[in-house]
């Protein structure tokens, strides 16, 4: 049975007298460090001697090299998954190491002789801070991967509470469950949605609809975004009442027209690559080769002409246009 947790399930006292080291001071690291400190914990930031260290010190933190984290009672590792295996981690046997994604634990990229756990916000890094300051918090996936001391669960939940991750509830998952779900959204769901959008754009262009109007309908107007917001706030069935009868009938009566497409088989293959660890092996090989395929894909997806078109259109339509 799925376990759902909230703030009453955690006590910050589980971290009383313990020093928390935050490795990394980017989107997640900065938000975590600030939230942990505001919750009354003793926090030190451990980063390389670069601009991130300057930012941490400007925010009032004591900052040290990465090796300094090894003396802490709790170590929050908040750098990209592919970087974590290269870190000089040598925690004490009574320490707790926490990651913000189940990836490294699930696929054997992080194996330490101490407590290990996961606190994975379902929220972008900067929003972790904003939601904390607003008092609303965010939903989180939490889990204990190894419990050497017998205190791992209490400390993991205390960290989740301290960053604001129990205010809207948390789902208890294994590292493997979280990693498969997270990667599947990125690799099985997102490409399918992209293909749908590209197909829709092609058909609309064939009907003589201007590309500016198509992009506005799909993105800039905010209608789709706000519809999904209503799905989140009120539910998929309840939000249908806000659509016109024409819209409701059209959506429901045509839904079955895509039933012949075998999306499940393709998704199942993609997810099996994730669950088996084949994707993790592929990503390791890509990292070790210097990211050539990744850089080529990114250059194509973020080509200068695409970025220029998007910037120009947003200057004329949408919130950016309204602000000028």
VOLUMZA-629583 format. One record per atom (N, C-alpha, C): x, y, z; residue in three letters. Coordinates in steps of 0.1 Angstrom, whole numbers, plus 5000, padded with zeros to 4 digits. Each point is the difference from the previous one (the first is absolute). Layout:
BEGIN
XYZala ...
This chain:
BEGIN
500849885000unk 499250125000unk 500950125000unk 499650104992unk 500850124999unk 500050085013unk 501150055005unk 500150075012unk 500150154996unk 499150085005unk 500050154998unk 500350065014unk 501050095000unk 500450065012unk 499850155000unk 499950065012unk 499950145001unk 500850055012unk 499950135003unk 500950065010unk 499949945014unk 498949955003unk 499849935013unk 500849875002unk 500549954988unk 500749875000unk 501550035002unk 500550125001unk 501450035001unk 500350105012unk 501149985006unk 500450095011unk 501450054997unk 500250145000unk 501350054998unk 501049975011unk 499549955012unk 500849965011unk 500949894996unk 499649924989unk 500949894996unk 501350054995unk 500150134997unk 501350054995unk 500650105011unk 499549995012unk 500650095010unk 501549985002unk 500750115000unk 501449995002unk 500849954989unk 499449974988unk 500749954989unk 500350114990unk 501149994993unk 500450094990unk 499649944986unk 499450094992unk 499649964987unk 500950064989unk 500649924992unk 500850054989unk 499249994987unk 500050114992unk 499350014987unk 501150004990unk 500149904992unk 500949994989unk 499450064987unk 500550114995unk 499450064988unk 499250125004unk 500150114992unk 499250125004unk 499450064987unk 499449914992unk 499350044988unk 498550015003unk 499249974991unk 498550025002unk 499549935012unk 500349875002unk 499549925011unk 500850045013unk 501450004998unk 500850025012unk 499850135007unk 499850114993unk 499850125007unk 498750005007unk 498949954993unk 498750005007unk 500049915012unk 500649884999unk 500149915012unk 500750075011unk 501250064997unk 500850055011unk 499350115007unk 499350094993unk 499350115006unk 498849955008unk 499349904995unk 498849955007unk 500449935012unk 501149924999unk 500549925012unk 500450105011unk 500750114996unk 500550095010unk 498850085006unk 499050044992unk 498850065005unk 499249925009unk 500249864999unk 499349915009unk 500749975013unk 501250075001unk 500750005013unk 501149905000unk 500449944989unk 501149904999unk 501450074998unk 501049935004unk 501450054999unk 500549954986unk 500250094991unk 500249974986unk 501450064996unk 500849914993unk 501250054993unk 499949964986unk 500550084991unk 500049984985unk 501449954996unk 500049894992unk 501349944995unk 500050004985unk 500850094994unk 500050014986unk 501550034996unk 500249994987unk 501350044994unk 500250155002unk 501250054999unk 500350145002unk 499750074987unk 498750024997unk 499650084988unk 498950095004unk 499250054990unk 499050105003unk 498949955009unk 499849875000unk 498949955010unk 500550025014unk 501349985003unk 500550035013unk 499850145004unk 500350094991unk 499850145003unk 498550035003unk 499149944992unk 498650025003unk 499649955014unk 500549885003unk 499749955013unk 500550085012unk 501250054998unk 500550095011unk 499350135000unk 499650064989unk 499250125000unk 498649985007unk 499549874999unk 498849975007unk 500249975015unk 501250015004unk 500349995015unk 500449865004unk 500349914991unk 500449865004unk 501549995001unk 500449915009unk 501449965000unk 500249904989unk 500950034991unk 500249914988unk 501449945001unk 500149874995unk 501349935000unk 500149924988unk 501149934998unk 500249914989unk 499049885002unk 499949924989unk 499149885000unk 500349905011unk 501349985003unk 500449915010unk 499550045014unk 499850125002unk 499550055013unk 498649935004unk 499349964990unk 498749945003unk 500149875007unk 501249934999unk 500249875006unk 499950005016unk 500250125005unk 499950015015unk 498650035005unk 499150024991unk 498650035004unk 499249885005unk 499050025007unk 499149905004unk 499049964989unk 499650104993unk 499049984988unk 500750074988unk 500049934989unk 500650054988unk 498950004989unk 499650124995unk 499050014990unk 500850024986unk 499949904991unk 500850014988unk 499150054989unk 500250134996unk 499150074991unk 500750054988unk 500649914993unk 500750024987unk 499449904990unk 500250024987unk 499549914990unk 500449855002unk 499049914997unk 500249865002unk 501349954994unk 500450044988unk 501249954994unk 501250055006unk 500050105008unk 501250055007unk 500249935014unk 498949965006unk 500149945014unk 501149895001unk 500149904991unk 501049905002unk 501450055000unk 500350124995unk 501450055000unk 500350085013unk 499050025009unk 500250085012unk 500949935010unk 500850075007unk 500949945011unk 499249975013unk 499049924999unk 499149975011unk 500649895009unk 500250035013unk 500549905009unk 499450035014unk 498649995000unk 499350035013unk 500349915011unk 499850045012unk 500149925012unk 498949895000unk 500349895007unk 499049895000unk 498750035006unk 500050115009unk 498750045006unk 499450124993unk 500550034988unk 499450114993unk 498849964991unk 499350104996unk 498949984990unk 500350084987unk 500049934989unk 500250064987unk 498650014993unk 499650114996unk 498750024993unk 500250054986unk 499349944990unk 500050054987unk 498650054996unk 500050094990unk 498750064996unk 499449924989unk 500549894996unk 499549924989unk 500449865003unk 499249904997unk 500349865003unk 501049944991unk 500450074989unk 500849944989unk 501349935005unk 500850075007unk 501349945004unk 499949885009unk 499050015009unk 499849895009unk 499449884993unk 499050034991unk 499349894993unk 500949924991unk 500950074993unk 500849934990unk 501549985005unk 500250005013unk 501349965005unk 501150104998unk 499750124997unk 501050104998unk 500550075013unk 499349975011unk 500450055013unk 499749895010unk 501149955006unk 499949895010unk 500950035011unk 499450045011unk 500850055012unk 499749925012unk 501049985009unk 499849925012unk 499450085012unk 498950074997unk 499350085010unk 498550014996unk 499350085008unk 498650024996unk 499950084987unk 499149954991unk 499850084988unk 498550014998unk 499650114994unk 498550024998unk 499850104989unk 498750024997unk 499650094989unk 499050105004unk 500150124997unk 499050105001unk 499950074987unk 499049974992unk 499950044986unk 498850104998unk 500350135001unk 498950094998unk 499349994986unk 498750004999unk 499450004987unk 499850154996unk 501150074999unk 500050144998unk 501450044995unk 500050104991unk 501250064995unk 500850075012unk 501450004998unk 500850055011unk 499750135006unk 499950114991unk 499750135006unk 498650005007unk 499149924995unk 498650005006unk 500049935013unk 501049925003unk 500149945013unk 500150115011unk 500850104996unk 500250125009unk 498750085001unk 499550034988unk 498850094999unk 498849945008unk 499849874998unk 498949945006unk 500249995015unk 501249995005unk 500350005014unk 499750145006unk 500450104993unk 499850145005unk 498550035000unk 499349954990unk 498550024999unk 499249925010unk 500749915007unk 499349925010unk 499249884994unk 500049984987unk 499249904994unk 500749874999unk 501450004999unk 500749884998unk 499849934987unk 500249874999unk 499949934988unk 500049855003unk 499549924990unk 500049865002unk 501449944998unk 500349895007unk 501349945000unk 499949854999unk 501049944994unk 500249855001unk 501149985010unk 499849915010unk 501049985010unk 500249855001unk 501249965005unk 500249865002unk 501449975006unk 500149895008unk 501249965006unk 500649894991unk 501250014996unk 500749904992unk 500849905009unk 500750055010unk 500749925009unk 500050065014unk 499849925010unk 499850055014unk 501049925009unk 501250065001unk 501149945008unk 499850035015unk 499650135003unk 499950055014unk 498749975007unk 498949974992unk 498749995006unk 499350135001unk 500650114995unk 499450135001unk 499850064986unk 500249924990unk 499950064986unk 498750064997unk 498949925002unk 498750054996unk 499650135008unk 500350015012unk 499750125008unk 500850124995unk 501249984996unk 500850114995unk 499750044986unk 499649904992unk 499650034986unk 498750095001unk 499149965008unk 498750075001unk 500350145006unk 500950015009unk 500350135006unk 500650104989unk 500849954992unk 500650084989unk 498950044990unk 499149904997unk 498950034991unk 499150115006unk 499749995013unk 499250105007unk 500750145000unk 501350005002unk 500850125002unk 500050084987unk 500049934988unk 500050084987unk 498650034995unk 499049965008unk 498650034996unk 499449894992unk 500649895000unk 499549894991unk 499049915006unk 499450035012unk 498949925005unk 498850085002unk 500050134996unk 498950095002unk 498849964991unk 500249954988unk 499049964992unk 499949844999unk 500849945009unk 500049855000unk 501249954992unk 500349885004unk 501149934993unk 499649854998unk 500549954989unk 499849864996unk 501349925004unk 499949895007unk 501149925003unk 500349904989unk 501150014993unk 500449924989unk 501449945002unk 500349894994unk 501449964999unk 500750084990unk 501450005001unk 500850084990unk 499749954986unk 499849874998unk 499749944987unk 498750054995unk 499050005008unk 498750054996unk 500050154996unk 500750085008unk 500150144996unk 500750024987unk 501149934999unk 500950024988unk 499349964987unk 499349885001unk 499349954988unk 498950104996unk 499250055010unk 498950094998unk 500550134994unk 501150055006unk 500550134996unk 500550004985unk 500949894998unk 500549994986unk 499049964990unk 499049935004unk 498949964990unk 499250124996unk 499850105009unk 499350124996unk 500950074989unk 501350005002unk 500950074991unk 500249934987unk 500049875001unk 500449924988unk 498949934992unk 498949975008unk 498849934993unk 498950104998unk 499750095010unk 498950094998unk 500350134992unk 501150065004unk 500450134994unk 500249994985unk 500749904995unk 500249984985unk 498749984993unk 499149925006unk 498649984994unk 499350134999unk 500050085011unk 499350134999unk 500650094990unk 501350004999unk 500750084990unk 499649964986unk 499949874997unk 499649954987unk 498550044997unk 499250005010unk 498650044998unk 499950154997unk 500850085007unk 500050144997unk 500650034986unk 501049934996unk 500650024986unk 499049964990unk 499349895002unk 499049954990unk 498850114999unk 499650055012unk 498950105000unk 500550134992unk 501250045002unk 500550124993unk 500049974985unk 500549884996unk 500049974986unk 498650014993unk 499049945007unk 498750004995unk 499450144999unk 500250085010unk 499550135000unk 500650094989unk 501349984998unk 500750074989unk 499449964987unk 499649884998unk 499449954988unk 498650064998unk 499450055011unk 498750074999unk 500250154998unk 501250044999unk 500350154998unk 499950085012unk 500249945012unk 500050075013unk 501450065002unk 500250125003unk 501350065002unk 500749935012unk 501349984999unk 500749945010unk 499950085013unk 500050134999unk 499850085012unk 498749975008unk 499049984992unk 498749975006unk 500049865007unk 500749914993unk 500149865006unk 500750005013unk 501250075000unk 500850005012unk 499250075011unk 499350114997unk 499250075010unk 498949915006unk 499449924991unk 498949915005unk 500649895009unk 501149954997unk 500649895008unk 500750055012unk 500750124999unk 500950045011unk 499750145006unk 500250104991unk 500050135005unk 498850055007unk 498849964995unk 498850045006unk 499949965015unk 500649895003unk 500049955014unk 498749925003unk 499249984989unk 498749925003unk 500349865003unk 500949934993unk 500449865003unk 500649995014unk 500950095003unk 500650005013unk 499050025011unk 499150094999unk 499050025010unk 498949895001unk 499849934989unk 499149895000unk 500649895008unk 501449974999unk 500649915008unk 500150045015unk 500050135002unk 500050055014unk 498649965006unk 499050014992unk 498749965006unk 499949855002unk 500749924991unk 500049865002unk 500749975014unk 501150085003unk 500749985012unk 499250045012unk 499350114999unk 499350065012unk 498649935002unk 499349964989unk 498749955001unk 499749864995unk 500949954992unk 499949874994unk 499650004986unk 500449904993unk 499849994985unk 498550004997unk 499249925007unk 498650004997unk 499350135004unk 500350065011unk 499350125005unk 500350124991unk 501250014994unk 500350114992unk 499350004987unk 499549894996unk 499249994987unk 498850105000unk 499550035012unk 498850085000unk 500450154996unk 501250034999unk 500450144996unk 500150014985unk 499949894993unk 500150004985unk 498650014994unk 499950064989unk 498750014993unk 499449874996unk 498749984999unk 499449884995unk 500749954987unk 500250094991unk 500749964987unk 501349945003unk 500850065009unk 501349955003unk 499949875007unk 499149985009unk 499949885008unk 499649884990unk 499050034991unk 499649904991unk 501149964990unk 500750104995unk 501149974991unk 501149925006unk 500450045012unk 501149925007unk 499649865002unk 498849985006unk 499649865004unk 499749914988unk 499350064990unk 499649924989unk 501149964991unk 501150075000unk 501149974991unk 501249935007unk 499949985013unk 501149945008unk 500449864995unk 499049934995unk 500349864996unk 500749994986unk 500050114993unk 500650004986unk 501549975000unk 500750015012unk 501449975001unk 500249865006unk 499049935002unk 500149875007unk 500849894992unk 500150024987unk 500849904992unk 501550025001unk 500450115006unk 501550035001unk 500549925012unk 501149924997unk 500649925011unk 501150085007unk 499550095008unk 501050085008unk 500649915012unk 499249915005unk 500449925011unk 501249924998unk 500149944988unk 501249924997unk 501350084999unk 499950124994unk 501250095000unk 500450045013unk 499050055008unk 500250045014unk 500649895008unk 499549884998unk 500549895008unk 501549974997unk 500350014987unk 501449984996unk 500950115006unk 499650125000unk 500850115005unk 500249995016unk 498949965006unk 500149985015unk 500849885004unk 500049904992unk 500849885003unk 501550044999unk 500350094990unk 501450045000unk 500450075012unk 499150085006unk 500250075013unk 500249905011unk 498949925002unk 500049915012unk 501149905000unk 500549954988unk 501049904999unk 501450065003unk 500150145000unk 501350065002unk 500750034987unk 499449964988unk 500750024987unk 500250154998unk 499050085003unk 500150154998unk 501150055009unk 500149965012unk 501150055009unk 501349974995unk 500249884994unk 501349964994unk 500350094987unk 498950024992unk 500250094989unk 500450145004unk 499450055010unk 500350145005unk 501450015006unk 500449895006unk 501450005005unk 501050004989unk 499749924989unk 500950004989unk 500050134993unk 498950074999unk 499950134994unk 500850105008unk 499949995013unk 500850095009unk 501549984998unk 500449875000unk 501449964999unk 500650044986unk 499150014990unk 500550044987unk 500150164998unk 499550075010unk 500050145000unk 498750064995unk 498949935000unk 498750044996unk 499850054985unk 500649934991unk 499950044986unk 498649994994unk 499349895003unk 498649994995unk 499150105007unk 500250015013unk 499150105008unk 500250144994unk 501250044998unk 500250144995unk 499550024986unk 500049894991unk 499550014987unk 498450025001unk 499449925008unk 498650005002unk 499550145005unk 500850055010unk 499650125006unk 500250124990unk 501049994992unk 500350114990unk 498850004990unk 499549894997unk 498949994990unk 498750055006unk 499749965013unk 498850045007unk 499950145003unk 501250065003unk 500150145004unk 500850084990unk 499749984987unk 500750074990unk 499750155001unk 501050084996unk 499850155001unk 498750054993unk 499749944989unk 498850054992unk 498749975008unk 500049895007unk 498849965008unk 499950105012unk 501150025007unk 500050095011unk 499650144996unk 500550044989unk 499750144995unk 498550014997unk 499449904993unk 498650004997unk 499250015012unk 500349915010unk 499250005012unk 500150135008unk 501250065000unk 500250135007unk 499250114993unk 500050004987unk 499350114993unk 498549985001unk 499549885000unk 498649985001unk 499550045014unk 500849965010unk 499650035014unk 500150155003unk 500750084992unk 500150145002unk 498750074994unk 499349934992unk 498850054993unk 498749955005unk 500149875006unk 498849945005unk 500249945014unk 499150015008unk 500149935014unk 500450105010unk 500549955012unk 500350075011unk 501150104998unk 501049964992unk 501250094997unk 499550124993unk 499149984990unk 499450114993unk 499250105009unk 499349945009unk 499250085009unk 500850095009unk 501349955003unk 500850075009unk 500850124994unk 499950004986unk 500850114993unk 499150124999unk 
